[in-house]
Amino acid sequence: MWLGSSSLSSGSRPLNLTWIASPNFGERRDGAQPDLVVLHYTAMHSAKDACDTLCNPKTEVSAHYLIAEDGEILQLVEEDMRAWHAGAGAWGAVTDVNSRSIGIEIANPGTSPFAAPQMDALEQVLSGIVDRWSIRPERVIGHSDMAPGRKIDPGPRFDWRRLARAGLAVWPKLATPGDWAHDMRRFGYAAEVAPETLLSAFRLRFRPGVTGPLDDTDRALAADLARRFPIDASLPTA
């Protein structure tokens, strides 16, 4: 059901939104507030198809925002509510990711480039979210990061470097290679999966298209992320 338009602040610019209320949400558990943003692609033919699914009570899925192919921004759930977008998975010590995150669905089948108007809109939405909730850029993650092996979105065509240049995500540099498994945990990859599954998720985001066994470039990139963005500073460095 279309409810009309609204606006929120995105830095110094107003962010125009179309409200389409989804019934699929609840209270955040145990008084949690969002300190993560999880990015998804819809894997559907169109934003309309995705919106119908995210607003259908039978599907029991939703997201806070849906960004259409032309850059139209739809808000489906209030940010202070718990949308149902993340499912099973973990990031660091967080296992109820839905209660600690804001979910953004981007209309894309998973195989196509993300259009410039869509990425522009995503930057606007993200900049407002991170300002309102004081979310650090390293806590803007993909669905594939928190659920490796189960999810692959936003996929290899997504431009993480662009978000990092805008200060809305992070991108690694080459550092001295270290203990890759330790560094992955220290950055936030906490899912209990096989090492090769974790490596695929890491490369999907930071080295798309690279195959083969773990190498020193993987170790060097993970070492930099762990050093600059430790999810738990109490963990010892490798």
MOQUI-V206694 format. One record per backbone hydrogen bond with DSSP energy under -0.5 kcal/mol. CO is the residue of the C=O (numbers start at 1). NH is the residue of the N-H. If there is no record, write none. Layout:
BEGIN
co={CO/CO}
nh={NH/NH}
END
This chain:
BEGIN
co={1/4/6/8/10/13/14/15/17/17/18/18/19/19/23/24/26/28/29/36/37/37/38/39/40/46/47/48/49/50/51/53/55/56/56/64/64/65/66/66/67/68/72/72/73/74/74/75/76/78/81/82/83/84/91/93/94/95/96/96/97/98/100/100/102/103/103/104/105/105/106/106/108/113/115/116/117/118/119/120/121/122/123/124/125/126/127/128/129/130/130/136/137/139/139/141/142/142/143/146/147/147/151/152/153/155/157/158/159/160/161/162/163/163/164/173/178/179/180/181/182/183/184/184/186/186/188/188/191/194/194/195/196/197/198/199/200/201/202/203/207/215/216/217/218/219/219/220/220/221/222/223/224/225/232}
nh={21/19/17/15/13/10/16/8/6/19/20/75/3/4/25/84/82/31/32/102/39/141/104/143/106/50/51/52/53/54/55/56/57/59/60/76/77/105/68/74/107/71/68/74/18/66/76/20/22/81/83/26/85/62/94/95/91/97/99/100/100/101/35/36/38/64/65/40/67/107/42/108/43/115/119/120/121/122/123/124/125/126/127/128/129/130/131/132/133/134/135/139/140/37/141/39/145/146/147/90/150/151/149/155/144/158/114/160/163/164/165/166/168/169/167/175/180/183/184/185/186/187/188/189/231/232/92/190/193/197/198/199/200/201/202/203/204/205/206/207/210/219/220/221/222/178/223/175/224/225/226/227/228/229/235}
END
